[in-house]
């Protein structure tokens, strides 16, 4: 299952509180990437927040993986998780058998 994880602010947390954990956070993110759980990592262009594309068997598995990130573990950041499904629109457009070439 693909899961979009969007970082959300925790009230009252300052950048100075995050600083001591950033190197460890990056190292753990790299491990999750190597394990195939984190597939893509971004920062929003309009707001200082991480956006992660994850691959997990369930939302619970994704939550457990995110809980191993130091900033999450320390209660400094949280994530909204959005499960994604394949887009069905192409089937509606191209399901007609006369649109396909069959040799």
Number of C-alpha atoms within 10 A of each C-alpha: 13 20 23 19 22 18 19 15 13 12 8 8 12 11 9 8 13 15 11 12 15 14 11 13 18 13 13 17 20 13 13 18 16 11 11 13 22 24 15 13 13 11 13 11 8 6 7 11 16 16 18 20 18 26 21 17 11 13 17 11 13 22 15 11 17 22 16 15 20 22 20 15 12 14 11 19 19 18 20 12 18 14 15 12 9 7 7 8 9 8 9 8 9 11 11 9 8 8 9 9 6 6 3
